[in-house]
Amino acid sequence: MRKFYYLSSCDTCQKIMKTLDLPKDVELIDIKQTNIDAKTLDWLKEKVGSYEGMFSKRAMKFRSQGLHEMNLTEADYRKYMLEEYTFLKRPFVIYDEHVWIGNAKKEVESAREFFAKNK
């Protein structure tokens, strides 16, 4: 699997995409147009270790829906991410068995180094 899940209207995602200089065989998926599917999300959970690790608590709907006041379970995180793309940390980069999630500096740098070495 070689995919880059991003939000096309997000400047940070656009910047990261350019920084990574992704190979041509990576499928670009705008999560606003095509949200992540359950099979891929579950596969990522196995790689990352939890659904919470892929969940964006910065999403505006996190507070507006009162989720910040609830004790969410792993099943809740999964459900919300499948229902609403804004709950996904972004971008998601999947390249074979390698996964990078979010825009944290260390994640982006790790992905950038990987793609630079594997051109």
GROMACS elastic network, one bead per residue, 0.5 to 0.9 nm:
[ bonds ]
;  ai    aj funct       b0    kb
    1    26     6  0.83797   500
    1    27     6  0.88602   500
    1    94     6  0.65333   500
    1    95     6  0.60204   500
    1    96     6  0.50167   500
    1    97     6  0.77619   500
    2    25     6  0.70086   500
    2    27     6  0.61825   500
    2    28     6  0.89345   500
    2    93     6  0.77687   500
    2    94     6  0.52447   500
    2    96     6  0.58213   500
    2    97     6  0.89876   500
    3    25     6  0.85261   500
    3    26     6  0.50780   500
    3    28     6  0.59859   500
    3    29     6  0.70927   500
    3    92     6  0.78384   500
    3    93     6  0.59806   500
    3    94     6  0.50519   500
    3    95     6  0.65233   500
    3    96     6  0.88708   500
    4    17     6  0.83575   500
    4    22     6  0.87338   500
    4    26     6  0.66129   500
    4    27     6  0.60956   500
    4    29     6  0.59756   500
    4    30     6  0.83875   500
    4    91     6  0.69336   500
    4    92     6  0.57165   500
    4    94     6  0.62821   500
    4    95     6  0.84537   500
    5    27     6  0.84249   500
    5    28     6  0.62840   500
    5    30     6  0.59789   500
    5    31     6  0.61184   500
    5    35     6  0.87207   500
    5    36     6  0.79140   500
    5    90     6  0.70820   500
    5    91     6  0.54690   500
    5    93     6  0.64301   500
    5    94     6  0.83705   500
    6     9     6  0.88698   500
    6    10     6  0.78930   500
    6    13     6  0.59510   500
    6    14     6  0.80903   500
    6    17     6  0.86511   500
    6    28     6  0.75657   500
    6    29     6  0.62560   500
    6    30     6  0.51457   500
    6    31     6  0.58402   500
    6    32     6  0.83401   500
    6    90     6  0.58554   500
    6    92     6  0.66845   500
    6    93     6  0.86555   500
    7    10     6  0.53719   500
    7    11     6  0.85948   500
    7    13     6  0.64356   500
    7    14     6  0.81337   500
    7    29     6  0.81446   500
    7    30     6  0.51616   500
    7    31     6  0.56804   500
    7    32     6  0.62746   500
    7    33     6  0.87862   500
    7    85     6  0.89733   500
    7    90     6  0.74195   500
    7    91     6  0.74056   500
    8    11     6  0.77834   500
    8    13     6  0.72049   500
    8    14     6  0.69358   500
    8    29     6  0.88360   500
    8    30     6  0.58462   500
    8    31     6  0.81202   500
    8    32     6  0.78375   500
    9    13     6  0.81937   500
    9    14     6  0.81075   500
    9    32     6  0.89917   500
   10    13     6  0.53475   500
   10    14     6  0.64199   500
   10    15     6  0.87640   500
   11    14     6  0.50266   500
   11    15     6  0.60969   500
   11    16     6  0.85884   500
   12    15     6  0.50771   500
   12    16     6  0.61431   500
   12    17     6  0.85541   500
   12    91     6  0.87706   500
   12   103     6  0.76151   500
   13    16     6  0.51187   500
   13    17     6  0.60852   500
   13    18     6  0.87062   500
   13    90     6  0.71049   500
   13    91     6  0.60279   500
   13   103     6  0.77840   500
   14    17     6  0.51196   500
   14    18     6  0.63988   500
   14    19     6  0.86744   500
   15    18     6  0.52699   500
   15    19     6  0.61642   500
   15    20     6  0.87351   500
   16    20     6  0.61064   500
   16    21     6  0.87116   500
   16    91     6  0.81686   500
   16   103     6  0.77501   500
   16   108     6  0.70850   500
   16   112     6  0.88598   500
   17    20     6  0.53678   500
   17    21     6  0.65255   500
   17    22     6  0.70145   500
   17    91     6  0.86937   500
   18    21     6  0.53986   500
   18    22     6  0.77528   500
   19    22     6  0.84110   500
   19   108     6  0.84712   500
   19   112     6  0.68601   500
   20    23     6  0.88689   500
   20   108     6  0.78440   500
   20   109     6  0.86442   500
   20   111     6  0.68446   500
   20   113     6  0.83121   500
   20   114     6  0.88875   500
   20   115     6  0.66100   500
   20   116     6  0.78660   500
   21   112     6  0.78275   500
   21   115     6  0.72919   500
   21   116     6  0.80607   500
   22    25     6  0.81838   500
   22    26     6  0.66642   500
   22   112     6  0.88391   500
   22   115     6  0.68584   500
   22   119     6  0.89838   500
   23    26     6  0.58571   500
   23   115     6  0.78595   500
   23   119     6  0.74437   500
   24    27     6  0.79463   500
   26    94     6  0.84322   500
   26    95     6  0.75841   500
   29    32     6  0.87154   500
   29    33     6  0.78876   500
   29    34     6  0.68022   500
   29    35     6  0.83931   500
   29    36     6  0.87377   500
   30    33     6  0.55190   500
   30    34     6  0.61203   500
   30    35     6  0.76561   500
   31    36     6  0.65933   500
   31    85     6  0.60607   500
   31    86     6  0.85207   500
   31    88     6  0.87915   500
   32    35     6  0.61753   500
   32    84     6  0.88978   500
   32    85     6  0.62962   500
   32    86     6  0.81740   500
   34    37     6  0.84683   500
   34    85     6  0.86185   500
   35    81     6  0.86254   500
   35    82     6  0.71256   500
   35    83     6  0.83005   500
   35    84     6  0.76125   500
   35    85     6  0.57144   500
   36    39     6  0.85082   500
   36    40     6  0.67235   500
   36    41     6  0.65741   500
   36    81     6  0.81195   500
   36    82     6  0.66989   500
   36    85     6  0.75929   500
   36    88     6  0.88104   500
   37    40     6  0.55428   500
   37    41     6  0.61939   500
   37    42     6  0.86479   500
   37    82     6  0.68585   500
   38    41     6  0.50380   500
   38    42     6  0.59740   500
   38    43     6  0.84785   500
   38    78     6  0.83970   500
   38    82     6  0.67531   500
   39    42     6  0.52415   500
   39    43     6  0.61970   500
   39    44     6  0.86758   500
   40    44     6  0.61292   500
   40    45     6  0.85667   500
   41    44     6  0.50864   500
   41    45     6  0.61799   500
   41    46     6  0.88207   500
   41    51     6  0.81758   500
   41    54     6  0.89941   500
   41    78     6  0.78517   500
   41    81     6  0.86102   500
   41    82     6  0.81676   500
   42    46     6  0.64998   500
   42    47     6  0.89005   500
   42    51     6  0.82621   500
   42    78     6  0.83892   500
   43    46     6  0.52813   500
   43    47     6  0.66554   500
   43    48     6  0.88795   500
   44    48     6  0.60059   500
   44    49     6  0.80910   500
   44    50     6  0.85676   500
   44    51     6  0.83697   500
   44    54     6  0.85483   500
   44    94     6  0.86726   500
   44    99     6  0.76451   500
   45    48     6  0.50665   500
   45    49     6  0.53084   500
   45    50     6  0.51802   500
   45    51     6  0.56180   500
   45    52     6  0.89158   500
   45    53     6  0.82461   500
   45    54     6  0.79074   500
   46    49     6  0.53645   500
   46    50     6  0.72781   500
   47    50     6  0.84110   500
   47    97     6  0.82953   500
   47    98     6  0.84329   500
   47    99     6  0.72792   500
   48    51     6  0.78765   500
   48    53     6  0.68868   500
   48    54     6  0.78634   500
   48    99     6  0.79226   500
   48   100     6  0.88787   500
   48   101     6  0.86548   500
   49    52     6  0.87254   500
   49    53     6  0.74125   500
   50    53     6  0.54027   500
   50    54     6  0.72920   500
   50    74     6  0.70540   500
   51    54     6  0.53755   500
   51    55     6  0.64112   500
   51    74     6  0.57760   500
   51    75     6  0.80199   500
   51    76     6  0.88621   500
   51    77     6  0.58492   500
   51    78     6  0.59318   500
   51    81     6  0.87084   500
   52    56     6  0.81618   500
   52    72     6  0.88641   500
   52    73     6  0.84218   500
   52    74     6  0.65078   500
   52    77     6  0.60085   500
   52    78     6  0.81012   500
   53    56     6  0.82625   500
   53    89     6  0.83942   500
   53   101     6  0.85125   500
   54    77     6  0.86140   500
   54    81     6  0.86438   500
   54    87     6  0.83828   500
   54    88     6  0.60717   500
   54    89     6  0.54585   500
   54    90     6  0.83752   500
   54    92     6  0.87792   500
   54   101     6  0.67964   500
   54   102     6  0.77040   500
   55    58     6  0.88537   500
   55    59     6  0.89564   500
   55    77     6  0.66267   500
   55    78     6  0.83744   500
   55    80     6  0.87210   500
   55    81     6  0.70137   500
   55    87     6  0.55576   500
   55    88     6  0.50803   500
   55    89     6  0.54820   500
   56    59     6  0.57428   500
   56    62     6  0.81065   500
   56    81     6  0.89297   500
   56    86     6  0.74918   500
   56    88     6  0.53761   500
   56    90     6  0.81341   500
   56   102     6  0.87364   500
   57    60     6  0.82106   500
   57    61     6  0.88079   500
   57    62     6  0.59791   500
   57    63     6  0.82592   500
   57    67     6  0.89279   500
   57    68     6  0.79034   500
   57    87     6  0.71440   500
   57    88     6  0.88781   500
   57    89     6  0.83793   500
   58    61     6  0.84581   500
   58    62     6  0.69495   500
   58    63     6  0.84301   500
   58    87     6  0.81481   500
   58    89     6  0.86614   500
   59    62     6  0.53230   500
   59    63     6  0.76239   500
   59    86     6  0.59195   500
   59    87     6  0.58780   500
   59    88     6  0.83845   500
   59    89     6  0.87721   500
   60    63     6  0.59871   500
   60    64     6  0.63760   500
   60    65     6  0.86706   500
   60    86     6  0.80876   500
   60    87     6  0.88653   500
   61    65     6  0.55522   500
   61    66     6  0.80647   500
   61    67     6  0.81102   500
   61    86     6  0.77266   500
   61    87     6  0.79203   500
   62    65     6  0.57447   500
   62    66     6  0.64485   500
   62    67     6  0.52458   500
   62    68     6  0.61823   500
   62    87     6  0.75709   500
   63    67     6  0.58815   500
   63    68     6  0.56022   500
   63    69     6  0.81328   500
   64    67     6  0.76689   500
   64    68     6  0.87643   500
   65    68     6  0.81477   500
   66    69     6  0.56180   500
   66    70     6  0.71121   500
   67    70     6  0.51976   500
   67    71     6  0.79768   500
   67    72     6  0.75653   500
   68    71     6  0.79630   500
   68    72     6  0.86403   500
   72    75     6  0.79187   500
   72    76     6  0.55985   500
   72    77     6  0.66535   500
   73    76     6  0.50148   500
   73    77     6  0.64089   500
   73    78     6  0.86918   500
   74    77     6  0.51481   500
   74    78     6  0.62430   500
   74    79     6  0.86244   500
   75    78     6  0.51282   500
   75    79     6  0.61131   500
   75    80     6  0.86872   500
   76    79     6  0.50595   500
   76    80     6  0.61595   500
   76    81     6  0.85838   500
   77    80     6  0.53303   500
   77    81     6  0.61966   500
   77    82     6  0.86650   500
   77    87     6  0.84653   500
   78    81     6  0.53118   500
   78    82     6  0.62470   500
   78    83     6  0.86576   500
   79    82     6  0.53092   500
   79    83     6  0.61967   500
   79    84     6  0.86671   500
   80    83     6  0.50522   500
   80    84     6  0.59391   500
   80    85     6  0.83957   500
   80    87     6  0.67210   500
   80    88     6  0.88919   500
   81    84     6  0.53457   500
   81    85     6  0.60079   500
   81    86     6  0.75376   500
   81    87     6  0.51860   500
   81    88     6  0.58085   500
   82    85     6  0.69948   500
   82    87     6  0.85516   500
   82    88     6  0.87549   500
   83    87     6  0.86760   500
   84    87     6  0.60362   500
   84    88     6  0.79679   500
   85    88     6  0.56599   500
   85    89     6  0.89634   500
   86    89     6  0.78205   500
   86    90     6  0.89152   500
   88    91     6  0.82514   500
   88    92     6  0.86028   500
   88   102     6  0.85970   500
   89    92     6  0.73432   500
   89   101     6  0.66423   500
   89   102     6  0.50529   500
   89   103     6  0.78900   500
   90    93     6  0.87269   500
   90   101     6  0.63131   500
   90   103     6  0.64278   500
   91   100     6  0.80529   500
   91   101     6  0.59921   500
   91   102     6  0.51092   500
   91   103     6  0.65611   500
   92    99     6  0.73208   500
   92   100     6  0.58991   500
   92   102     6  0.62702   500
   92   103     6  0.88834   500
   93    98     6  0.79821   500
   93    99     6  0.56290   500
   93   100     6  0.50905   500
   93   101     6  0.63496   500
   93   102     6  0.86405   500
   93   111     6  0.80277   500
   94    97     6  0.71926   500
   94    98     6  0.58343   500
   94   100     6  0.67195   500
   94   101     6  0.86653   500
   95    98     6  0.51180   500
   95    99     6  0.64870   500
   95   100     6  0.88651   500
   96    99     6  0.81167   500
   98   111     6  0.88187   500
   99   111     6  0.83485   500
  100   103     6  0.88541   500
  100   107     6  0.58631   500
  100   108     6  0.74626   500
  100   110     6  0.79821   500
  100   111     6  0.65837   500
  101   104     6  0.82604   500
  101   107     6  0.67853   500
  101   108     6  0.84700   500
  102   105     6  0.89361   500
  102   107     6  0.69238   500
  102   108     6  0.78547   500
  103   106     6  0.83110   500
  103   107     6  0.65320   500
  103   108     6  0.61127   500
  104   107     6  0.53483   500
  104   108     6  0.63207   500
  104   109     6  0.86049   500
  105   108     6  0.52710   500
  105   109     6  0.60171   500
  105   110     6  0.84750   500
  106   109     6  0.51073   500
  106   110     6  0.59546   500
  106   111     6  0.85666   500
  107   110     6  0.51822   500
  107   111     6  0.62534   500
  107   112     6  0.85551   500
  108   111     6  0.51918   500
  108   112     6  0.60128   500
  108   113     6  0.85845   500
  109   113     6  0.60657   500
  109   114     6  0.84926   500
  110   113     6  0.52575   500
  110   114     6  0.62131   500
  110   115     6  0.88040   500
  111   114     6  0.50330   500
  111   115     6  0.62409   500
  111   116     6  0.85239   500
  112   115     6  0.53392   500
  112   116     6  0.60740   500
  112   117     6  0.86535   500
  113   116     6  0.50684   500
  113   117     6  0.61860   500
  113   118     6  0.85789   500
  114   117     6  0.53171   500
  114   118     6  0.61536   500
  114   119     6  0.88087   500
  115   118     6  0.50115   500
  115   119     6  0.61027   500
  116   119     6  0.58609   500
